[in-house]
Amino acid sequence: MSDETSAWPDLPLASWSATCETLHRWTQIVGKVRMALTPLVNHWWNVTLYVTARGLSTSPIPCDSGSRCFEIVFDFLAHRLVIEASDGRTETLALAPISVRDFYRELMERLRRLGIVAHIWTMPNEIENAVPFDRDTAHAHYDPVYAERFFRALLQSDRVMKGFRARFLGKVSPVHFFWGSFDLAVTRFSGRLAPPPKGSTPNVASWVMAEAYSHEVSSCGFWPGNGGYGRAAYYVYAYPEPAAYGKTKLRTAEAFYDETLGQFILPYDAVRRASDPDALLLGFLQETYAAAADLGHWDRAALERPG
């Protein structure tokens, strides 16, 4: 089986970093359309994208005061962006090596053809030294081979993370794709409030981060190569981080705590090469969550599904 069709394909960042950077910005444009037209849901769950059988989707977005809705889908198999409206009309845009500026213009033009008006802030979020979408001609890469590999890695990660999510009875997020940080994530909550986070995030207001981290969490996810580690990897962190969390001894031999990131890391390559990728990944997610919950004194008996 080739890496293009493998369930767990090879995804070296060096081979697709330019496509990754371009896609990061394209998903932000689409995600901001959803954000502009939907009401705020706690922790910004209203802005995310979702893994589908062909790529990433906004899910239905209301327009025209609710009389219509539409959905935007990144199809990484046919390599096209599809906009489908509930009145039956459809617009498409080829996913090809075009600049962020041209992608932004083409998307907005196709929305206008469908009678959809969405005003978005054109400055990228969570990206250092960002250039507004409508002026960015530097990022114009799209490798269909690696776009499909990225999608297949998301597909498997989404599946396993949904199994992990099902074990929790307390408040838990969907498994969803955050376009700001360009990662797939699922977050469990203890039920207790958390202090506002310190520090700053590029082009993100402090109140935005305060909404995201208003409550105590254990969060896990998948980076396709970005995120500060420099390689595709799974991560887990706790906020606020309990004392001695980073010193937890893990049974997952390939995993480690990255002091710079403040997160546990399991390289994607270790998972895809494992004889049982699901078991390795689930074991990592479970033991890092358990450490956060135990050290943070969560009521695990009330929050977890027995067995």
Secondary structure, DSSP 8 states (H G I E B T S, - for coil): --TTT-SS----HHHHHHHHHHHHHHHHHHHHHHHHHS---GGGTTS-BEE-SSEEE---EEEGGGTEEEEEEEETTTTEEEEEETTS-EEEEE-SS--HHHHHHHHHHHHHHTT-------S-SS-TT---GGG--S-----HHHHHHHHHHHHHHHHHHHHHHTTB-SSB---EEETTTTEEEEEEEEEEE-----S-BTTB-HHHHHHHTSEEEEEEEEESS-TTSSS-EEEEEEES--TTGGG---S-TT-EEETTTTEEEEEHHHHHTSSSHHHHHHHHHHHHHHHHHHHTT--HHHHB---
